């Protein structure tokens, strides 16, 4: 849904719910931001923006939120976020991250319609607000599993108060919605003159449906969820299921990565489906100690050539006055089948004496580089410092170890795939909320 249509729908819904003029209603404002600097020890780019020159783009984000009380049971929320664009590596966009009308008929029920955030992660609701957590950034290995969790749709929450004092709460979230978003791919050498080397941006349409069960109590938060995602390209182009091998001689051949190449034809589907399961928790242990961890399994059903990953992390914190040092370990990996496709497609399969071999090998390599793969783990040591109740300063050193390869690394043109390599990243962030 386009932003102006979404805002128009929200305005209509708010007007329908409103019995008195909008100027008579309660209005509150809040905001948040992160000014973050990150620098690595490598020339190539990591996590889209981090390299040896350093920069602000990886972690910097600003947001402002307006909450309207429209009546005893009705409210509306609009949150605008300024961050690096999903459609370009060289610009920023201001987008409505949240924009919904809410109806709470009783304390136990809440219905939201508009732009909402799917409860995929433990910290989904606060993932943009760095002041609410102590890590310099939430582990990218896990928080990059889904291309988006912001959808236009409906979100229903049912809550139950537990215990005699009511300080424990169990909630069940159910939602359905869709999003038009952009997936970024990196091609090392491209396919000149058809496709240039570098970042490629593909517009996709994602439908999400899911359930999440969350337990909250003073010293513990637990969440488990299951989601069904359906993804298609917005230009109507079908997605390949696999690439058939075309022999051209004894022990020699190529993979047909396009129907414009000779071969039996590439099997395709219009939409691919993923099932995403998550489990996460945060526990306060006493003595200033706290531990948090999450696991996400993103299972692909319809193609051998798309994202199919497992991600997990664990983090340990110790609050000491205004300081909260922490240690985190994270891992992201794809199955062997996906890496087998990557190796077959990116390693030249045709000898140079065959006419057109260079173009065929380049086409295969580009197809292999379009598969979302990762084999990496990271260890991070850092600390936050509470400058005030609404402001934190954070510093972190992280070492990421790349195994076979990782789509979080942009391999420079003409270079071998970045593999079996460590990347050190130093980060410093200023986080605030008001």
VMD Tcl script that draws the C-alpha trace (Angstrom):
set ca {
  {0.00 0.00 0.00}
  {1.38 3.40 -0.94}
  {2.01 5.81 1.96}
  {-0.56 8.40 0.84}
  {-3.27 5.72 0.48}
  {-2.38 4.30 3.88}
  {-2.58 7.71 5.53}
  {-5.87 8.40 3.77}
  {-7.34 5.15 5.08}
  {-6.18 5.97 8.59}
  {-7.67 9.44 8.41}
  {-11.00 7.97 7.29}
  {-10.95 5.36 10.06}
  {-10.06 7.96 12.66}
  {-12.85 10.24 11.48}
  {-15.32 7.37 11.65}
  {-14.25 6.58 15.21}
  {-14.20 10.18 16.33}
  {-17.33 11.69 17.74}
  {-15.88 15.16 18.34}
  {-13.44 17.39 16.44}
  {-9.84 16.17 16.30}
  {-8.56 19.33 17.97}
  {-10.42 18.35 21.14}
  {-8.58 15.07 21.51}
  {-5.45 14.27 23.49}
  {-2.25 14.34 21.48}
  {1.20 13.28 22.71}
  {4.58 13.32 20.99}
  {7.68 11.21 21.43}
  {10.89 10.65 19.55}
  {14.00 8.54 19.38}
  {17.31 8.44 17.60}
  {20.68 6.80 17.23}
  {23.77 8.59 16.02}
  {26.09 5.70 15.28}
  {29.59 5.38 13.84}
  {31.04 2.05 12.69}
  {34.40 1.17 11.14}
  {36.01 -2.13 10.14}
  {39.52 -3.32 9.35}
  {38.64 -4.42 5.79}
  {38.43 -2.65 2.44}
  {35.30 -4.48 1.36}
  {31.89 -3.48 2.67}
  {30.20 -5.40 5.48}
  {26.53 -5.12 6.46}
  {26.00 -2.77 3.51}
  {27.82 0.25 4.98}
  {30.74 -0.78 7.20}
  {34.30 -0.60 5.81}
  {37.75 0.66 6.78}
  {36.82 4.30 6.09}
  {34.07 4.33 8.73}
  {30.72 6.04 8.50}
  {27.40 6.87 10.09}
  {25.03 5.05 7.76}
  {24.94 1.58 9.34}
  {23.32 2.46 12.67}
  {22.04 6.03 12.46}
  {18.26 6.42 12.58}
  {15.82 9.07 13.79}
  {12.12 8.83 14.48}
  {9.20 10.85 15.76}
  {5.86 9.47 16.91}
  {2.46 11.05 17.49}
  {-0.24 9.31 19.53}
  {-3.81 10.56 19.44}
  {-6.41 9.59 22.02}
  {-9.60 9.64 19.96}
  {-11.94 8.45 22.67}
  {-12.21 6.02 25.58}
  {-11.60 3.03 23.29}
  {-10.00 4.53 20.18}
  {-6.51 5.86 19.44}
  {-4.23 6.44 16.47}
  {-0.45 6.29 16.11}
  {1.86 7.65 13.43}
  {5.62 7.07 13.55}
  {7.91 8.56 10.91}
  {11.42 7.16 10.61}
  {14.43 8.65 8.82}
  {17.04 6.05 7.88}
  {19.19 4.92 4.94}
  {16.97 3.95 2.02}
  {16.08 0.36 1.19}
  {16.18 1.30 -2.50}
  {19.63 2.88 -2.70}
  {22.97 2.78 -0.91}
  {23.44 6.52 -1.33}
  {20.28 8.18 -0.04}
  {18.02 8.44 2.99}
  {14.25 8.08 3.13}
  {11.57 9.21 5.56}
  {8.89 6.52 5.80}
  {5.89 5.79 8.04}
  {7.15 2.86 10.12}
  {3.93 2.72 12.16}
  {0.61 4.21 11.10}
  {-2.47 2.59 12.59}
  {-5.81 3.11 14.27}
  {-6.35 1.08 17.45}
  {-9.57 -0.05 19.12}
  {-9.49 -1.41 22.68}
  {-13.02 -2.56 23.59}
  {-11.78 -4.01 26.91}
  {-8.47 -4.20 28.72}
  {-7.99 -7.72 27.35}
  {-8.51 -7.03 23.63}
  {-6.70 -4.72 21.21}
  {-7.27 -4.39 17.45}
  {-4.93 -2.36 15.24}
  {-5.46 -1.63 11.55}
  {-2.92 0.10 9.31}
  {0.86 -0.17 9.21}
  {1.97 -2.43 12.04}
  {5.05 -4.48 12.90}
  {4.92 -8.27 12.87}
  {6.10 -9.78 16.21}
  {8.83 -11.89 14.64}
  {11.64 -11.03 17.06}
  {11.87 -10.68 20.82}
  {12.57 -6.95 20.43}
  {10.43 -6.30 17.35}
  {8.52 -3.44 18.93}
  {11.68 -1.59 20.02}
  {14.27 -2.70 17.46}
  {14.66 0.85 16.07}
  {14.92 2.47 19.51}
  {18.49 1.87 20.62}
  {17.93 3.56 23.98}
  {15.74 0.63 25.08}
  {18.54 -1.98 24.93}
  {22.22 -2.13 25.82}
  {23.86 -3.66 22.73}
  {25.34 -1.27 20.18}
  {23.19 -3.07 17.61}
  {20.92 -6.07 17.86}
  {22.72 -9.08 16.32}
  {22.56 -8.71 12.54}
  {22.85 -12.46 12.06}
  {19.32 -12.82 13.43}
  {17.72 -9.43 12.81}
  {18.41 -9.64 9.06}
  {16.50 -12.90 8.52}
  {13.35 -11.24 7.16}
  {13.42 -8.50 4.48}
  {10.77 -6.56 6.40}
  {8.52 -6.90 9.42}
  {6.52 -3.71 8.78}
  {3.25 -4.57 7.05}
  {-0.06 -2.97 6.12}
  {-2.83 -5.06 7.64}
  {-4.69 -6.02 10.81}
  {-3.24 -7.03 14.19}
  {-5.27 -8.50 17.07}
  {-3.96 -8.99 20.62}
  {-5.63 -10.92 23.44}
  {-4.09 -10.55 26.90}
  {-4.52 -12.44 30.15}
  {-3.39 -11.19 33.57}
  {-1.76 -13.99 35.57}
  {-1.14 -14.40 39.27}
  {-2.79 -12.82 42.27}
  {-1.00 -9.50 41.86}
  {-1.46 -9.29 38.10}
  {2.22 -8.53 37.47}
  {2.45 -11.38 34.95}
  {0.83 -11.19 31.53}
  {0.31 -13.69 28.74}
  {-0.59 -12.28 25.33}
  {-1.49 -13.86 22.00}
  {-0.93 -11.82 18.84}
  {-2.48 -12.70 15.47}
  {-1.94 -10.65 12.34}
  {-2.19 -10.63 8.57}
  {-0.83 -8.07 6.15}
  {1.40 -7.27 3.21}
  {4.29 -5.01 2.32}
  {5.95 -3.70 -0.80}
  {9.64 -3.67 -0.01}
  {13.02 -3.89 -1.72}
  {15.52 -6.73 -1.57}
  {19.19 -5.86 -2.08}
  {21.60 -8.19 -3.87}
  {25.29 -7.72 -4.60}
  {26.83 -8.93 -7.86}
  {30.60 -9.03 -7.88}
  {31.14 -8.55 -11.62}
  {27.62 -8.22 -13.03}
  {26.86 -9.11 -16.64}
  {27.95 -6.12 -18.75}
  {26.32 -4.45 -20.54}
  {23.03 -6.00 -19.35}
  {23.66 -5.79 -15.60}
  {26.35 -3.62 -14.00}
  {28.45 -4.86 -11.11}
  {27.52 -3.82 -7.60}
  {24.28 -3.44 -5.70}
  {21.07 -4.61 -7.36}
  {17.67 -3.68 -5.93}
  {14.58 -5.79 -6.62}
  {11.09 -4.67 -5.64}
  {9.15 -7.48 -4.00}
  {5.69 -7.96 -2.53}
  {5.52 -9.91 0.73}
  {2.40 -11.26 2.46}
  {2.79 -12.21 6.11}
  {0.45 -14.10 8.43}
  {1.44 -15.14 11.91}
  {0.86 -15.88 15.58}
  {3.01 -14.93 18.56}
  {2.68 -15.96 22.20}
  {4.44 -13.74 24.75}
  {4.85 -14.08 28.52}
  {5.90 -10.98 30.44}
  {6.76 -10.78 34.11}
  {9.10 -8.54 36.11}
  {12.17 -10.77 35.69}
  {11.36 -12.68 32.51}
  {10.13 -12.17 28.94}
  {9.51 -15.16 26.66}
  {8.20 -15.13 23.10}
  {7.57 -17.82 20.52}
  {6.03 -17.25 17.12}
  {5.28 -18.85 13.77}
  {4.78 -16.98 10.50}
  {3.93 -17.79 6.91}
  {5.48 -15.56 4.23}
  {4.59 -15.43 0.53}
  {6.95 -13.44 -1.70}
  {6.82 -12.46 -5.36}
  {8.58 -9.96 -7.57}
  {6.51 -6.85 -8.21}
  {7.43 -6.78 -11.89}
  {5.65 -10.11 -12.38}
  {8.82 -12.01 -13.25}
  {8.74 -15.64 -12.14}
  {11.28 -17.05 -9.70}
  {13.47 -20.05 -10.61}
  {13.09 -23.32 -8.71}
  {16.37 -24.82 -9.93}
  {18.63 -24.58 -12.97}
  {18.90 -27.57 -15.34}
  {22.32 -28.71 -16.50}
  {22.91 -28.58 -20.26}
  {25.76 -30.82 -21.52}
  {27.73 -29.60 -24.53}
  {30.30 -32.40 -24.63}
  {31.77 -35.21 -22.54}
  {31.98 -33.86 -18.98}
  {31.38 -30.29 -20.17}
  {28.24 -28.20 -19.84}
  {26.55 -25.26 -18.19}
  {23.53 -24.49 -16.07}
  {20.65 -22.87 -17.90}
  {20.01 -19.84 -15.70}
  {17.67 -18.11 -18.16}
  {15.12 -19.23 -20.71}
  {16.97 -17.05 -23.23}
  {19.78 -19.63 -23.15}
  {19.58 -22.99 -24.95}
  {18.23 -25.77 -22.76}
  {15.12 -27.59 -21.59}
  {13.72 -24.55 -19.79}
  {14.04 -23.22 -16.26}
  {11.28 -24.43 -13.89}
  {9.74 -21.42 -12.15}
  {7.08 -20.36 -9.66}
  {5.29 -17.05 -9.38}
  {5.41 -16.94 -5.57}
  {7.66 -18.60 -3.01}
  {6.63 -19.53 0.51}
  {8.60 -19.52 3.75}
  {7.68 -20.69 7.23}
  {9.46 -18.74 9.96}
  {9.63 -20.00 13.54}
  {11.12 -17.98 16.38}
  {11.86 -18.49 20.06}
  {13.38 -15.88 22.33}
  {13.70 -14.80 25.91}
  {15.30 -12.39 28.34}
  {15.80 -13.19 32.02}
  {17.02 -11.12 34.96}
  {19.17 -13.35 37.17}
  {19.91 -11.08 40.11}
  {23.08 -9.31 41.15}
  {22.86 -7.12 38.05}
  {23.12 -10.11 35.68}
  {20.83 -10.56 32.71}
  {20.80 -13.01 29.80}
  {18.97 -12.86 26.45}
  {18.82 -15.13 23.45}
  {16.84 -15.83 20.30}
  {16.56 -18.53 17.65}
  {14.92 -18.14 14.22}
  {14.40 -20.80 11.56}
  {13.45 -19.52 8.12}
  {12.45 -22.51 5.99}
  {12.01 -22.24 2.22}
  {9.39 -24.47 0.57}
  {9.22 -23.72 -3.16}
  {12.72 -23.18 -4.52}
  {16.27 -24.38 -3.98}
  {17.60 -20.90 -4.77}
  {16.21 -18.59 -2.08}
  {16.72 -17.75 1.58}
  {16.69 -20.82 3.84}
  {18.49 -20.03 7.08}
  {18.97 -20.63 10.78}
  {19.98 -17.78 13.09}
  {20.63 -17.59 16.80}
  {22.44 -15.58 19.45}
  {22.98 -15.40 23.17}
  {24.00 -12.30 25.12}
  {25.03 -11.85 28.76}
  {24.82 -8.47 30.53}
  {26.02 -7.20 33.91}
  {24.76 -3.85 35.17}
  {27.30 -1.98 37.30}
  {25.95 1.42 38.18}
  {25.55 3.40 34.97}
  {27.62 0.89 32.99}
  {26.18 -2.30 31.47}
  {28.94 -4.34 29.81}
  {27.91 -7.32 27.70}
  {29.16 -10.24 25.67}
  {27.21 -11.69 22.74}
  {27.74 -14.62 20.39}
  {25.68 -14.97 17.17}
  {25.54 -17.33 14.20}
  {23.80 -17.38 10.81}
  {23.99 -20.27 8.36}
  {22.37 -21.72 5.26}
  {22.00 -25.42 4.38}
  {24.61 -27.38 2.42}
  {22.24 -27.66 -0.56}
  {22.23 -23.90 -1.01}
  {26.02 -23.69 -0.86}
  {26.28 -26.53 -3.35}
  {24.27 -24.44 -5.84}
  {26.46 -21.42 -5.12}
  {29.67 -23.34 -5.77}
  {28.37 -24.90 -8.99}
  {27.21 -21.57 -10.38}
  {30.06 -19.29 -9.35}
  {32.94 -21.56 -10.38}
  {33.49 -21.44 -14.18}
  {32.10 -24.60 -15.76}
  {32.91 -23.95 -19.42}
  {36.48 -23.82 -20.78}
  {37.44 -20.66 -22.61}
  {37.85 -22.27 -26.03}
  {34.07 -22.81 -26.31}
  {32.36 -19.89 -28.13}
  {30.39 -17.72 -25.70}
  {31.94 -19.40 -22.64}
  {32.80 -16.11 -20.93}
  {29.23 -14.82 -21.20}
  {27.72 -18.13 -20.05}
  {30.07 -18.34 -17.08}
  {29.28 -14.72 -16.13}
  {25.53 -15.42 -16.32}
  {25.93 -18.48 -14.10}
  {28.04 -16.56 -11.60}
  {25.48 -13.77 -11.40}
  {22.69 -16.31 -10.81}
  {24.72 -17.88 -8.01}
  {25.32 -14.51 -6.39}
  {21.56 -13.86 -6.30}
  {21.07 -16.70 -3.79}
  {20.78 -15.35 -0.24}
  {23.44 -17.35 1.64}
  {25.41 -16.99 4.82}
  {27.94 -18.94 6.83}
  {29.22 -16.71 9.61}
  {29.39 -16.16 13.33}
  {30.23 -13.13 15.46}
  {31.49 -12.37 18.94}
  {30.87 -8.89 20.36}
  {32.09 -7.22 23.55}
  {30.74 -3.84 24.50}
  {29.07 -1.66 27.08}
  {26.39 0.94 27.41}
  {26.63 3.94 29.71}
  {23.48 5.67 30.93}
  {24.06 9.40 30.51}
  {20.51 9.98 31.74}
  {17.30 7.95 32.01}
  {16.61 8.75 28.34}
  {20.11 8.71 26.81}
  {22.82 6.06 26.43}
  {26.33 6.03 25.05}
  {27.54 2.66 23.72}
  {30.80 1.23 22.47}
  {31.47 -2.19 20.97}
  {34.15 -4.34 19.36}
  {32.85 -7.18 17.22}
  {34.70 -9.90 15.34}
  {32.76 -11.66 12.58}
  {34.16 -14.84 11.10}
  {33.08 -15.56 7.53}
  {33.07 -19.24 6.60}
  {32.27 -20.28 3.02}
  {30.74 -16.88 2.26}
  {28.13 -14.41 3.51}
  {25.63 -12.19 1.72}
  {26.35 -9.60 4.41}
  {29.73 -9.04 2.70}
  {30.08 -7.22 -0.65}
  {32.90 -8.95 -2.55}
  {34.80 -6.33 -4.62}
  {34.66 -6.69 -8.44}
  {37.31 -9.00 -9.83}
  {38.11 -10.47 -6.42}
  {37.67 -13.98 -5.10}
  {34.68 -14.63 -2.85}
  {35.37 -13.35 0.66}
  {35.65 -16.53 2.73}
  {37.55 -17.93 5.71}
  {38.19 -14.39 6.90}
  {37.64 -12.37 10.07}
  {36.24 -8.84 10.11}
  {36.75 -6.56 13.11}
  {34.17 -3.80 13.62}
  {34.40 -0.94 16.13}
  {31.17 0.94 16.89}
  {30.19 3.91 19.02}
  {26.58 5.03 19.34}
  {24.65 7.78 21.06}
  {21.03 6.71 21.68}
  {18.21 8.85 22.98}
  {14.45 8.80 23.44}
  {12.07 11.48 24.62}
}
mol new
graphics top color blue
foreach p $ca { graphics top sphere $p radius 0.5 }
foreach p [lrange $ca 0 end-1] q [lrange $ca 1 end] { graphics top cylinder $p $q radius 0.2 }
display resetview
